[in-house]
Amino acid sequence: MFTELVRKRTVFAWTLSIIVLVVYFGFISIIAFNKAWLGTPLFAGSVTTIGFPIGVAVILSAIILTGIYVYRANGEFDDMNRQIIEESR
């Protein structure tokens, strides 16, 4: 049971970490290679550029992924941990 907990938690953490890295490095790559596109207004006459909602989405994705991890850690992983403790007694 312990090895299953460790395996599940490790795979889940690495999966979320890779998603976060792809999102952040993707955004930084756009800044590095196509910053003019990020500076394009959302619509004619707008002062808000395409980069602003994309930047907000990057931040929100990190918050959402953290929430997903906490939800699963407090649910499934804590239940498995409780079972391991009970079995060891």
Beta strands, then each sheet from edge to edge (+ up, - down):
end
